[in-house]
Amino acid sequence: MAEATTDKATEATTDKVTDEATPPTPEATGKVTFVGAGPGAADLLTFRAARAIADADIVIWAASLVQAEVLDHARGGAEILDSAAMSLEDVVAVYARAAADGLKVARVHSGDPALWGGTQEQLDRCAEIGVATEVVPGVSSFSAVAALARRELTIPEVAQSVILTRLGGGKTPMPPGEEVREFARHGTTMALFLSAARSGQLVRELLEGGYPESTPVVVAYQATWPEELIVTCTVGTLEETVKEHRLWKHTLFLVGPALAAHGTRSHLYHPGHFHGFRRAEPGARARLRAERAERDARQEPDVRAEPSGS
């Protein structure tokens, strides 16, 4: 019995020594918030984005892509850095300083951080450093351009999908199968970023993919900025429109039949449609079903059996 008591005492002492010898893992200090600043206009910032900038000790912003009025939300004394003059390593060094000193950083990106913002590589570095992160979404330029053009991109029975892409041949190679001509085969709405400098190639790939020359296009330069330019054309006149206005950067294209569609109706607010907050009107419900059946019959392929060869 004495031997057992000694073993337990030794075990307890060993555990105590081990606990004292292993320092507690320090919690991550500091925070980096990736802020989507929208397409340009400062009043398109979300409340959460403005609050993140106001709370920051350091604000890193893209001066060539974000309007200076965004900095009106920064507090006095905050350190302001222009990312245009910084490499990824320079930016990560700021994040490391924030982690060591318990500072808050607002990394302000144009548009939405989820699209062509180089955000993931920064999030990965923050994880390696051990600094906390948050991502605040922003208004993307494609939705801002649709609003400026007063067009819905998803029209019932015309287009129910939106493809966000860019033309190949730029600084970042496109993965196999992601060429514009391949996406164009869907015939739906496309938003094309970073493609104005090669408008001739863009037109060729849109036509090769199956868009008719008469397909409507919205061309937007510096959307929501004071110098914004919004013009409409077709796939057939896109290249000459770009050259006429001397556009080669900060330009986005919306392409597809939805940009000129009229006369269709969504079922969402149809009196024959029901959901958890509204009952369908019986007569309207019957008419809606009849319309669906007629439409399905028009779209159904001819499945008549071919004559047997026997």
C-alpha positions as protocol buffer text, in pm:
chain_id: "A"
residue {
  index: 1
  type: MET
  ca { x: 0 y: 0 z: 0 }
}
residue {
  index: 2
  type: ALA
  ca { x: 290 y: 237 z: 81 }
}
residue {
  index: 3
  type: GLU
  ca { x: 446 y: 160 z: -261 }
}
residue {
  index: 4
  type: ALA
  ca { x: 124 y: 254 z: -440 }
}
residue {
  index: 5
  type: THR
  ca { x: 103 y: 580 z: -247 }
}
residue {
  index: 6
  type: THR
  ca { x: 461 y: 667 z: -346 }
}
residue {
  index: 7
  type: ASP
  ca { x: 389 y: 598 z: -715 }
}
residue {
  index: 8
  type: LYS
  ca { x: 87 y: 830 z: -710 }
}
residue {
  index: 9
  type: ALA
  ca { x: 289 y: 1104 z: -540 }
}
residue {
  index: 10
  type: THR
  ca { x: 565 y: 1069 z: -799 }
}
residue {
  index: 11
  type: GLU
  ca { x: 308 y: 1084 z: -1083 }
}
residue {
  index: 12
  type: ALA
  ca { x: 149 y: 1400 z: -940 }
}
residue {
  index: 13
  type: THR
  ca { x: 490 y: 1564 z: -900 }
}
residue {
  index: 14
  type: THR
  ca { x: 583 y: 1473 z: -1259 }
}
residue {
  index: 15
  type: ASP
  ca { x: 256 y: 1622 z: -1391 }
}
residue {
  index: 16
  type: LYS
  ca { x: 316 y: 1941 z: -1195 }
}
residue {
  index: 17
  type: VAL
  ca { x: 671 y: 1977 z: -1331 }
}
residue {
  index: 18
  type: THR
  ca { x: 548 y: 1910 z: -1687 }
}
residue {
  index: 19
  type: ASP
  ca { x: 274 y: 2173 z: -1655 }
}
residue {
  index: 20
  type: GLU
  ca { x: 518 y: 2431 z: -1522 }
}
residue {
  index: 21
  type: ALA
  ca { x: 775 y: 2351 z: -1791 }
}
residue {
  index: 22
  type: THR
  ca { x: 527 y: 2401 z: -2081 }
}
residue {
  index: 23
  type: PRO
  ca { x: 429 y: 2766 z: -2114 }
}
residue {
  index: 24
  type: PRO
  ca { x: 69 y: 2830 z: -2215 }
}
residue {
  index: 25
  type: THR
  ca { x: 15 y: 2897 z: -2585 }
}
residue {
  index: 26
  type: PRO
  ca { x: -39 y: 3271 z: -2622 }
}
residue {
  index: 27
  type: GLU
  ca { x: -367 y: 3370 z: -2782 }
}
residue {
  index: 28
  type: ALA
  ca { x: -343 y: 3542 z: -3119 }
}
residue {
  index: 29
  type: THR
  ca { x: -337 y: 3917 z: -3076 }
}
residue {
  index: 30
  type: GLY
  ca { x: -421 y: 4183 z: -3327 }
}
residue {
  index: 31
  type: LYS
  ca { x: -667 y: 4153 z: -3611 }
}
residue {
  index: 32
  type: VAL
  ca { x: -674 y: 4204 z: -3987 }
}
residue {
  index: 33
  type: THR
  ca { x: -1009 y: 4288 z: -4146 }
}
residue {
  index: 34
  type: PHE
  ca { x: -1036 y: 4262 z: -4523 }
}
residue {
  index: 35
  type: VAL
  ca { x: -1283 y: 4528 z: -4627 }
}
residue {
  index: 36
  type: GLY
  ca { x: -1472 y: 4531 z: -4955 }
}
residue {
  index: 37
  type: ALA
  ca { x: -1495 y: 4900 z: -5048 }
}
residue {
  index: 38
  type: GLY
  ca { x: -1722 y: 4850 z: -5346 }
}
residue {
  index: 39
  type: PRO
  ca { x: -1662 y: 4976 z: -5702 }
}
residue {
  index: 40
  type: GLY
  ca { x: -1552 y: 5324 z: -5601 }
}
residue {
  index: 41
  type: ALA
  ca { x: -1816 y: 5554 z: -5453 }
}
residue {
  index: 42
  type: ALA
  ca { x: -1756 y: 5594 z: -5080 }
}
residue {
  index: 43
  type: ASP
  ca { x: -2127 y: 5591 z: -4999 }
}
residue {
  index: 44
  type: LEU
  ca { x: -2150 y: 5232 z: -5123 }
}
residue {
  index: 45
  type: LEU
  ca { x: -1953 y: 5113 z: -4820 }
}
residue {
  index: 46
  type: THR
  ca { x: -2152 y: 4894 z: -4583 }
}
residue {
  index: 47
  type: PHE
  ca { x: -2196 y: 4999 z: -4221 }
}
residue {
  index: 48
  type: ARG
  ca { x: -1972 y: 4709 z: -4117 }
}
residue {
  index: 49
  type: ALA
  ca { x: -1700 y: 4820 z: -4359 }
}
residue {
  index: 50
  type: ALA
  ca { x: -1709 y: 5178 z: -4229 }
}
residue {
  index: 51
  type: ARG
  ca { x: -1689 y: 5052 z: -3871 }
}
residue {
  index: 52
  type: ALA
  ca { x: -1387 y: 4832 z: -3948 }
}
residue {
  index: 53
  type: ILE
  ca { x: -1203 y: 5128 z: -4100 }
}
residue {
  index: 54
  type: ALA
  ca { x: -1296 y: 5351 z: -3804 }
}
residue {
  index: 55
  type: ASP
  ca { x: -1165 y: 5093 z: -3554 }
}
residue {
  index: 56
  type: ALA
  ca { x: -834 y: 5034 z: -3732 }
}
residue {
  index: 57
  type: ASP
  ca { x: -493 y: 5141 z: -3607 }
}
residue {
  index: 58
  type: ILE
  ca { x: -357 y: 5083 z: -3959 }
}
residue {
  index: 59
  type: VAL
  ca { x: -546 y: 5126 z: -4287 }
}
residue {
  index: 60
  type: ILE
  ca { x: -398 y: 4972 z: -4603 }
}
residue {
  index: 61
  type: TRP
  ca { x: -591 y: 5085 z: -4907 }
}
residue {
  index: 62
  type: ALA
  ca { x: -562 y: 5071 z: -5286 }
}
residue {
  index: 63
  type: ALA
  ca { x: -547 y: 5441 z: -5373 }
}
residue {
  index: 64
  type: SER
  ca { x: -582 y: 5382 z: -5748 }
}
residue {
  index: 65
  type: LEU
  ca { x: -895 y: 5169 z: -5706 }
}
residue {
  index: 66
  type: VAL
  ca { x: -1076 y: 5319 z: -5405 }
}
residue {
  index: 67
  type: GLN
  ca { x: -1195 y: 5679 z: -5369 }
}
residue {
  index: 68
  type: ALA
  ca { x: -1015 y: 5886 z: -5106 }
}
residue {
  index: 69
  type: GLU
  ca { x: -1344 y: 5969 z: -4929 }
}
residue {
  index: 70
  type: VAL
  ca { x: -1335 y: 5615 z: -4789 }
}
residue {
  index: 71
  type: LEU
  ca { x: -1056 y: 5735 z: -4558 }
}
residue {
  index: 72
  type: ASP
  ca { x: -1296 y: 5984 z: -4398 }
}
residue {
  index: 73
  type: HIS
  ca { x: -1401 y: 5692 z: -4179 }
}
residue {
  index: 74
  type: ALA
  ca { x: -1046 y: 5642 z: -4045 }
}
residue {
  index: 75
  type: ARG
  ca { x: -980 y: 5783 z: -3699 }
}
residue {
  index: 76
  type: GLY
  ca { x: -728 y: 6057 z: -3636 }
}
residue {
  index: 77
  type: GLY
  ca { x: -382 y: 5918 z: -3580 }
}
residue {
  index: 78
  type: ALA
  ca { x: -440 y: 5599 z: -3778 }
}
residue {
  index: 79
  type: GLU
  ca { x: -147 y: 5491 z: -3995 }
}
residue {
  index: 80
  type: ILE
  ca { x: -247 y: 5510 z: -4363 }
}
residue {
  index: 81
  type: LEU
  ca { x: -56 y: 5299 z: -4618 }
}
residue {
  index: 82
  type: ASP
  ca { x: -108 y: 5283 z: -4996 }
}
residue {
  index: 83
  type: SER
  ca { x: -93 y: 4923 z: -5116 }
}
residue {
  index: 84
  type: ALA
  ca { x: 5 y: 5037 z: -5467 }
}
residue {
  index: 85
  type: ALA
  ca { x: 362 y: 5080 z: -5345 }
}
residue {
  index: 86
  type: MET
  ca { x: 369 y: 4755 z: -5145 }
}
residue {
  index: 87
  type: SER
  ca { x: 448 y: 4394 z: -5233 }
}
residue {
  index: 88
  type: LEU
  ca { x: 276 y: 4101 z: -5063 }
}
residue {
  index: 89
  type: GLU
  ca { x: 581 y: 4069 z: -4836 }
}
residue {
  index: 90
  type: ASP
  ca { x: 550 y: 4435 z: -4735 }
}
residue {
  index: 91
  type: VAL
  ca { x: 183 y: 4390 z: -4649 }
}
residue {
  index: 92
  type: VAL
  ca { x: 247 y: 4069 z: -4455 }
}
residue {
  index: 93
  type: ALA
  ca { x: 515 y: 4249 z: -4252 }
}
residue {
  index: 94
  type: VAL
  ca { x: 244 y: 4494 z: -4139 }
}
residue {
  index: 95
  type: TYR
  ca { x: 21 y: 4201 z: -4042 }
}
residue {
  index: 96
  type: ALA
  ca { x: 307 y: 4050 z: -3840 }
}
residue {
  index: 97
  type: ARG
  ca { x: 355 y: 4382 z: -3661 }
}
residue {
  index: 98
  type: ALA
  ca { x: -16 y: 4392 z: -3586 }
}
residue {
  index: 99
  type: ALA
  ca { x: 1 y: 4043 z: -3440 }
}
residue {
  index: 100
  type: ALA
  ca { x: 299 y: 4131 z: -3221 }
}
residue {
  index: 101
  type: ASP
  ca { x: 165 y: 4465 z: -3099 }
}
residue {
  index: 102
  type: GLY
  ca { x: -205 y: 4383 z: -3077 }
}
residue {
  index: 103
  type: LEU
  ca { x: -305 y: 4627 z: -3352 }
}
residue {
  index: 104
  type: LYS
  ca { x: -612 y: 4632 z: -3576 }
}
residue {
  index: 105
  type: VAL
  ca { x: -559 y: 4653 z: -3951 }
}
residue {
  index: 106
  type: ALA
  ca { x: -821 y: 4738 z: -4214 }
}
residue {
  index: 107
  type: ARG
  ca { x: -707 y: 4604 z: -4551 }
}
residue {
  index: 108
  type: VAL
  ca { x: -932 y: 4793 z: -4792 }
}
residue {
  index: 109
  type: HIS
  ca { x: -990 y: 4624 z: -5129 }
}
residue {
  index: 110
  type: SER
  ca { x: -1195 y: 4753 z: -5420 }
}
residue {
  index: 111
  type: GLY
  ca { x: -1517 y: 4572 z: -5507 }
}
residue {
  index: 112
  type: ASP
  ca { x: -1573 y: 4250 z: -5315 }
}
residue {
  index: 113
  type: PRO
  ca { x: -1271 y: 4072 z: -5158 }
}
residue {
  index: 114
  type: ALA
  ca { x: -1395 y: 3738 z: -5294 }
}
residue {
  index: 115
  type: LEU
  ca { x: -1328 y: 3839 z: -5656 }
}
residue {
  index: 116
  type: TRP
  ca { x: -982 y: 3903 z: -5806 }
}
residue {
  index: 117
  type: GLY
  ca { x: -853 y: 4066 z: -5490 }
}
residue {
  index: 118
  type: GLY
  ca { x: -555 y: 3850 z: -5396 }
}
residue {
  index: 119
  type: THR
  ca { x: -732 y: 3793 z: -5066 }
}
residue {
  index: 120
  type: GLN
  ca { x: -673 y: 3422 z: -5019 }
}
residue {
  index: 121
  type: GLU
  ca { x: -294 y: 3444 z: -5023 }
}
residue {
  index: 122
  type: GLN
  ca { x: -316 y: 3713 z: -4754 }
}
residue {
  index: 123
  type: LEU
  ca { x: -556 y: 3505 z: -4543 }
}
residue {
  index: 124
  type: ASP
  ca { x: -312 y: 3213 z: -4569 }
}
residue {
  index: 125
  type: ARG
  ca { x: -23 y: 3429 z: -4448 }
}
residue {
  index: 126
  type: CYS
  ca { x: -234 y: 3560 z: -4159 }
}
residue {
  index: 127
  type: ALA
  ca { x: -308 y: 3203 z: -4054 }
}
residue {
  index: 128
  type: GLU
  ca { x: 65 y: 3127 z: -4055 }
}
residue {
  index: 129
  type: ILE
  ca { x: 136 y: 3436 z: -3846 }
}
residue {
  index: 130
  type: GLY
  ca { x: -146 y: 3357 z: -3605 }
}
residue {
  index: 131
  type: VAL
  ca { x: -335 y: 3685 z: -3641 }
}
residue {
  index: 132
  type: ALA
  ca { x: -714 y: 3689 z: -3632 }
}
residue {
  index: 133
  type: THR
  ca { x: -897 y: 3780 z: -3954 }
}
residue {
  index: 134
  type: GLU
  ca { x: -1238 y: 3890 z: -4074 }
}
residue {
  index: 135
  type: VAL
  ca { x: -1372 y: 3951 z: -4425 }
}
residue {
  index: 136
  type: VAL
  ca { x: -1634 y: 4219 z: -4489 }
}
residue {
  index: 137
  type: PRO
  ca { x: -1808 y: 4178 z: -4827 }
}
residue {
  index: 138
  type: GLY
  ca { x: -1846 y: 4470 z: -5064 }
}
residue {
  index: 139
  type: VAL
  ca { x: -2055 y: 4567 z: -5366 }
}
residue {
  index: 140
  type: SER
  ca { x: -1897 y: 4413 z: -5674 }
}
residue {
  index: 141
  type: SER
  ca { x: -1862 y: 4626 z: -5986 }
}
residue {
  index: 142
  type: PHE
  ca { x: -2077 y: 4389 z: -6192 }
}
residue {
  index: 143
  type: SER
  ca { x: -2379 y: 4447 z: -5969 }
}
residue {
  index: 144
  type: ALA
  ca { x: -2305 y: 4820 z: -5956 }
}
residue {
  index: 145
  type: VAL
  ca { x: -2299 y: 4834 z: -6337 }
}
residue {
  index: 146
  type: ALA
  ca { x: -2626 y: 4644 z: -6359 }
}
residue {
  index: 147
  type: ALA
  ca { x: -2780 y: 4901 z: -6123 }
}
residue {
  index: 148
  type: LEU
  ca { x: -2644 y: 5193 z: -6327 }
}
residue {
  index: 149
  type: ALA
  ca { x: -2782 y: 5034 z: -6644 }
}
residue {
  index: 150
  type: ARG
  ca { x: -3112 y: 4964 z: -6466 }
}
residue {
  index: 151
  type: ARG
  ca { x: -3106 y: 4603 z: -6578 }
}
residue {
  index: 152
  type: GLU
  ca { x: -3173 y: 4275 z: -6401 }
}
residue {
  index: 153
  type: LEU
  ca { x: -2923 y: 4007 z: -6498 }
}
residue {
  index: 154
  type: THR
  ca { x: -3152 y: 3710 z: -6438 }
}
residue {
  index: 155
  type: ILE
  ca { x: -3474 y: 3731 z: -6641 }
}
residue {
  index: 156
  type: PRO
  ca { x: -3734 y: 3449 z: -6625 }
}
residue {
  index: 157
  type: GLU
  ca { x: -3718 y: 3222 z: -6931 }
}
residue {
  index: 158
  type: VAL
  ca { x: -3424 y: 3423 z: -7073 }
}
residue {
  index: 159
  type: ALA
  ca { x: -3127 y: 3392 z: -6835 }
}
residue {
  index: 160
  type: GLN
  ca { x: -3112 y: 3241 z: -6489 }
}
residue {
  index: 161
  type: SER
  ca { x: -2735 y: 3229 z: -6451 }
}
residue {
  index: 162
  type: VAL
  ca { x: -2455 y: 3486 z: -6433 }
}
residue {
  index: 163
  type: ILE
  ca { x: -2099 y: 3394 z: -6529 }
}
residue {
  index: 164
  type: LEU
  ca { x: -1821 y: 3607 z: -6379 }
}
residue {
  index: 165
  type: THR
  ca { x: -1494 y: 3570 z: -6568 }
}
residue {
  index: 166
  type: ARG
  ca { x: -1216 y: 3746 z: -6757 }
}
residue {
  index: 167
  type: LEU
  ca { x: -1038 y: 3706 z: -7086 }
}
residue {
  index: 168
  type: GLY
  ca { x: -734 y: 3481 z: -7101 }
}
residue {
  index: 169
  type: GLY
  ca { x: -392 y: 3608 z: -7201 }
}
residue {
  index: 170
  type: GLY
  ca { x: -335 y: 3846 z: -6911 }
}
residue {
  index: 171
  type: LYS
  ca { x: -81 y: 3834 z: -6629 }
}
residue {
  index: 172
  type: THR
  ca { x: -255 y: 3542 z: -6457 }
}
residue {
  index: 173
  type: PRO
  ca { x: -307 y: 3234 z: -6678 }
}
residue {
  index: 174
  type: MET
  ca { x: -657 y: 3089 z: -6705 }
}
residue {
  index: 175
  type: PRO
  ca { x: -716 y: 2726 z: -6600 }
}
residue {
  index: 176
  type: PRO
  ca { x: -798 y: 2483 z: -6884 }
}
residue {
  index: 177
  type: GLY
  ca { x: -1163 y: 2496 z: -6989 }
}
residue {
  index: 178
  type: GLU
  ca { x: -1221 y: 2849 z: -6860 }
}
residue {
  index: 179
  type: GLU
  ca { x: -1185 y: 3029 z: -7193 }
}
residue {
  index: 180
  type: VAL
  ca { x: -1448 y: 3293 z: -7271 }
}
residue {
  index: 181
  type: ARG
  ca { x: -1558 y: 3098 z: -7580 }
}
residue {
  index: 182
  type: GLU
  ca { x: -1642 y: 2798 z: -7361 }
}
residue {
  index: 183
  type: PHE
  ca { x: -1849 y: 3003 z: -7117 }
}
residue {
  index: 184
  type: ALA
  ca { x: -2019 y: 3182 z: -7407 }
}
residue {
  index: 185
  type: ARG
  ca { x: -2170 y: 2852 z: -7521 }
}
residue {
  index: 186
  type: HIS
  ca { x: -2418 y: 2880 z: -7233 }
}
residue {
  index: 187
  type: GLY
  ca { x: -2572 y: 3188 z: -7392 }
}
residue {
  index: 188
  type: THR
  ca { x: -2657 y: 3337 z: -7053 }
}
residue {
  index: 189
  type: THR
  ca { x: -2548 y: 3662 z: -6887 }
}
residue {
  index: 190
  type: MET
  ca { x: -2174 y: 3716 z: -6857 }
}
residue {
  index: 191
  type: ALA
  ca { x: -1980 y: 3978 z: -6662 }
}
residue {
  index: 192
  type: LEU
  ca { x: -1631 y: 4017 z: -6806 }
}
residue {
  index: 193
  type: PHE
  ca { x: -1359 y: 4180 z: -6597 }
}
residue {
  index: 194
  type: LEU
  ca { x: -1005 y: 4281 z: -6697 }
}
residue {
  index: 195
  type: SER
  ca { x: -1066 y: 4235 z: -7070 }
}
residue {
  index: 196
  type: ALA
  ca { x: -1081 y: 4579 z: -7233 }
}
residue {
  index: 197
  type: ALA
  ca { x: -718 y: 4586 z: -7347 }
}
residue {
  index: 198
  type: ARG
  ca { x: -784 y: 4290 z: -7581 }
}
residue {
  index: 199
  type: SER
  ca { x: -1131 y: 4377 z: -7709 }
}
residue {
  index: 200
  type: GLY
  ca { x: -1070 y: 4219 z: -8050 }
}
residue {
  index: 201
  type: GLN
  ca { x: -989 y: 3883 z: -7891 }
}
residue {
  index: 202
  type: LEU
  ca { x: -1290 y: 3922 z: -7662 }
}
residue {
  index: 203
  type: VAL
  ca { x: -1528 y: 3972 z: -7956 }
}
residue {
  index: 204
  type: ARG
  ca { x: -1383 y: 3672 z: -8142 }
}
residue {
  index: 205
  type: GLU
  ca { x: -1430 y: 3441 z: -7844 }
}
residue {
  index: 206
  type: LEU
  ca { x: -1784 y: 3564 z: -7775 }
}
residue {
  index: 207
  type: LEU
  ca { x: -1881 y: 3498 z: -8137 }
}
residue {
  index: 208
  type: GLU
  ca { x: -1702 y: 3161 z: -8147 }
}
residue {
  index: 209
  type: GLY
  ca { x: -1893 y: 3063 z: -7835 }
}
residue {
  index: 210
  type: GLY
  ca { x: -2226 y: 3128 z: -8004 }
}
residue {
  index: 211
  type: TYR
  ca { x: -2341 y: 3477 z: -7911 }
}
residue {
  index: 212
  type: PRO
  ca { x: -2501 y: 3646 z: -8215 }
}
residue {
  index: 213
  type: GLU
  ca { x: -2351 y: 3977 z: -8321 }
}
residue {
  index: 214
  type: SER
  ca { x: -2677 y: 4144 z: -8212 }
}
residue {
  index: 215
  type: THR
  ca { x: -2635 y: 4033 z: -7848 }
}
residue {
  index: 216
  type: PRO
  ca { x: -2662 y: 4342 z: -7622 }
}
residue {
  index: 217
  type: VAL
  ca { x: -2358 y: 4462 z: -7426 }
}
residue {
  index: 218
  type: VAL
  ca { x: -2319 y: 4718 z: -7148 }
}
residue {
  index: 219
  type: VAL
  ca { x: -1973 y: 4876 z: -7134 }
}
residue {
  index: 220
  type: ALA
  ca { x: -1882 y: 5045 z: -6806 }
}
residue {
  index: 221
  type: TYR
  ca { x: -1569 y: 5247 z: -6730 }
}
residue {
  index: 222
  type: GLN
  ca { x: -1490 y: 5360 z: -6374 }
}
residue {
  index: 223
  type: ALA
  ca { x: -1841 y: 5271 z: -6253 }
}
residue {
  index: 224
  type: THR
  ca { x: -1961 y: 5496 z: -5963 }
}
residue {
  index: 225
  type: TRP
  ca { x: -1659 y: 5727 z: -5998 }
}
residue {
  index: 226
  type: PRO
  ca { x: -1706 y: 6093 z: -6104 }
}
residue {
  index: 227
  type: GLU
  ca { x: -1563 y: 6011 z: -6448 }
}
residue {
  index: 228
  type: GLU
  ca { x: -1780 y: 5702 z: -6503 }
}
residue {
  index: 229
  type: LEU
  ca { x: -1889 y: 5613 z: -6854 }
}
residue {
  index: 230
  type: ILE
  ca { x: -2178 y: 5373 z: -6927 }
}
residue {
  index: 231
  type: VAL
  ca { x: -2253 y: 5294 z: -7292 }
}
residue {
  index: 232
  type: THR
  ca { x: -2451 y: 5021 z: -7466 }
}
residue {
  index: 233
  type: CYS
  ca { x: -2359 y: 4839 z: -7785 }
}
residue {
  index: 234
  type: THR
  ca { x: -2371 y: 4486 z: -7925 }
}
residue {
  index: 235
  type: VAL
  ca { x: -2115 y: 4210 z: -7950 }
}
residue {
  index: 236
  type: GLY
  ca { x: -2072 y: 4312 z: -8315 }
}
residue {
  index: 237
  type: THR
  ca { x: -1986 y: 4673 z: -8225 }
}
residue {
  index: 238
  type: LEU
  ca { x: -1803 y: 4609 z: -7896 }
}
residue {
  index: 239
  type: GLU
  ca { x: -1450 y: 4645 z: -8031 }
}
residue {
  index: 240
  type: GLU
  ca { x: -1517 y: 4974 z: -8210 }
}
residue {
  index: 241
  type: THR
  ca { x: -1698 y: 5109 z: -7902 }
}
residue {
  index: 242
  type: VAL
  ca { x: -1397 y: 5032 z: -7682 }
}
residue {
  index: 243
  type: LYS
  ca { x: -1156 y: 5193 z: -7929 }
}
residue {
  index: 244
  type: GLU
  ca { x: -1379 y: 5495 z: -7981 }
}
residue {
  index: 245
  type: HIS
  ca { x: -1372 y: 5573 z: -7609 }
}
residue {
  index: 246
  type: ARG
  ca { x: -1008 y: 5463 z: -7566 }
}
residue {
  index: 247
  type: LEU
  ca { x: -1084 y: 5215 z: -7293 }
}
residue {
  index: 248
  type: TRP
  ca { x: -819 y: 4971 z: -7180 }
}
residue {
  index: 249
  type: LYS
  ca { x: -848 y: 4943 z: -6801 }
}
residue {
  index: 250
  type: HIS
  ca { x: -1105 y: 4991 z: -6523 }
}
residue {
  index: 251
  type: THR
  ca { x: -1367 y: 4863 z: -6771 }
}
residue {
  index: 252
  type: LEU
  ca { x: -1629 y: 4593 z: -6725 }
}
residue {
  index: 253
  type: PHE
  ca { x: -1860 y: 4432 z: -6982 }
}
residue {
  index: 254
  type: LEU
  ca { x: -2204 y: 4283 z: -6926 }
}
residue {
  index: 255
  type: VAL
  ca { x: -2310 y: 4057 z: -7213 }
}
residue {
  index: 256
  type: GLY
  ca { x: -2625 y: 3857 z: -7280 }
}
residue {
  index: 257
  type: PRO
  ca { x: -2987 y: 3857 z: -7400 }
}
residue {
  index: 258
  type: ALA
  ca { x: -3120 y: 3950 z: -7054 }
}
residue {
  index: 259
  type: LEU
  ca { x: -2985 y: 4303 z: -7106 }
}
residue {
  index: 260
  type: ALA
  ca { x: -3257 y: 4373 z: -7363 }
}
residue {
  index: 261
  type: ALA
  ca { x: -3534 y: 4138 z: -7248 }
}
residue {
  index: 262
  type: HIS
  ca { x: -3883 y: 4268 z: -7172 }
}
residue {
  index: 263
  type: GLY
  ca { x: -4230 y: 4126 z: -7120 }
}
residue {
  index: 264
  type: THR
  ca { x: -4150 y: 3829 z: -6898 }
}
residue {
  index: 265
  type: ARG
  ca { x: -4289 y: 3780 z: -6549 }
}
residue {
  index: 266
  type: SER
  ca { x: -4146 y: 3615 z: -6242 }
}
residue {
  index: 267
  type: HIS
  ca { x: -4363 y: 3359 z: -6066 }
}
residue {
  index: 268
  type: LEU
  ca { x: -4254 y: 3493 z: -5727 }
}
residue {
  index: 269
  type: TYR
  ca { x: -4523 y: 3762 z: -5717 }
}
residue {
  index: 270
  type: HIS
  ca { x: -4774 y: 3585 z: -5940 }
}
residue {
  index: 271
  type: PRO
  ca { x: -5114 y: 3552 z: -5765 }
}
residue {
  index: 272
  type: GLY
  ca { x: -5106 y: 3184 z: -5855 }
}
residue {
  index: 273
  type: HIS
  ca { x: -4782 y: 3126 z: -5667 }
}
residue {
  index: 274
  type: PHE
  ca { x: -4791 y: 3044 z: -5296 }
}
residue {
  index: 275
  type: HIS
  ca { x: -4530 y: 3043 z: -5020 }
}
residue {
  index: 276
  type: GLY
  ca { x: -4512 y: 3053 z: -4642 }
}
residue {
  index: 277
  type: PHE
  ca { x: -4654 y: 3405 z: -4622 }
}
residue {
  index: 278
  type: ARG
  ca { x: -4918 y: 3408 z: -4895 }
}
residue {
  index: 279
  type: ARG
  ca { x: -5181 y: 3171 z: -5033 }
}
residue {
  index: 280
  type: ALA
  ca { x: -5235 y: 3128 z: -5405 }
}
residue {
  index: 281
  type: GLU
  ca { x: -5558 y: 3248 z: -5562 }
}
residue {
  index: 282
  type: PRO
  ca { x: -5734 y: 2933 z: -5694 }
}
residue {
  index: 283
  type: GLY
  ca { x: -5817 y: 3070 z: -6039 }
}
residue {
  index: 284
  type: ALA
  ca { x: -5472 y: 3220 z: -6086 }
}
residue {
  index: 285
  type: ARG
  ca { x: -5315 y: 2893 z: -5968 }
}
residue {
  index: 286
  type: ALA
  ca { x: -5498 y: 2701 z: -6239 }
}
residue {
  index: 287
  type: ARG
  ca { x: -5388 y: 2951 z: -6506 }
}
residue {
  index: 288
  type: LEU
  ca { x: -5028 y: 2936 z: -6388 }
}
residue {
  index: 289
  type: ARG
  ca { x: -5028 y: 2556 z: -6413 }
}
residue {
  index: 290
  type: ALA
  ca { x: -5174 y: 2574 z: -6763 }
}
residue {
  index: 291
  type: GLU
  ca { x: -4904 y: 2822 z: -6869 }
}
residue {
  index: 292
  type: ARG
  ca { x: -4632 y: 2595 z: -6732 }
}
residue {
  index: 293
  type: ALA
  ca { x: -4773 y: 2291 z: -6913 }
}
residue {
  index: 294
  type: GLU
  ca { x: -4790 y: 2483 z: -7241 }
}
residue {
  index: 295
  type: ARG
  ca { x: -4432 y: 2609 z: -7201 }
}
residue {
  index: 296
  type: ASP
  ca { x: -4302 y: 2262 z: -7113 }
}
residue {
  index: 297
  type: ALA
  ca { x: -4476 y: 2118 z: -7420 }
}
residue {
  index: 298
  type: ARG
  ca { x: -4303 y: 2374 z: -7644 }
}
residue {
  index: 299
  type: GLN
  ca { x: -3964 y: 2293 z: -7495 }
}
residue {
  index: 300
  type: GLU
  ca { x: -3999 y: 1913 z: -7493 }
}
residue {
  index: 301
  type: PRO
  ca { x: -3791 y: 1749 z: -7770 }
}
residue {
  index: 302
  type: ASP
  ca { x: -3951 y: 1523 z: -8028 }
}
residue {
  index: 303
  type: VAL
  ca { x: -3913 y: 1173 z: -7881 }
}
residue {
  index: 304
  type: ARG
  ca { x: -4109 y: 981 z: -8145 }
}
residue {
  index: 305
  type: ALA
  ca { x: -3953 y: 640 z: -8206 }
}
residue {
  index: 306
  type: GLU
  ca { x: -3760 y: 603 z: -8528 }
}
residue {
  index: 307
  type: PRO
  ca { x: -3857 y: 316 z: -8759 }
}
residue {
  index: 308
  type: SER
  ca { x: -3695 y: -12 z: -8667 }
}
residue {
  index: 309
  type: GLY
  ca { x: -3429 y: -144 z: -8899 }
}
residue {
  index: 310
  type: SER
  ca { x: -3555 y: -505 z: -8870 }
}
